[in-house]
Amino acid sequence: MQTAPIPLEGSSTVYDYCFDKAKLRWQLWTDTLPALAIPPGSLFSDLIIPTKDSARCGYLKARECARKIVATYKLCSEQLSSQDHYDY
């Protein structure tokens, strides 16, 4: 297994980086964001600016959602396999 050191720059921390599996290297998570285009006339309260906390929160929410989906499918599989007319 290869290890890749995290290239900390300036005042950045470990939480500022993510691992790009395609390029096999660490990069700033802000480099993975799409270009932020703010439409003219937008209200400040309608803008969502990506920050470390909003990115972390989004990741954690997606992880929790994935866990619930897996649990739901597992439960469905267990229920279906216990019924005779669903056996293969």
PyMOL commands that set and color helices and strands:
alter all, ss='L'
color gray80, all
select helices_A, chain A and resi 14-16+29-32+44-46+52-81+84-86
alter helices_A, ss='H'
color red, helices_A
select strands_A, chain A and resi 17-20+25-28
alter strands_A, ss='S'
color yellow, strands_A
deselect
rebuild
show_as cartoon
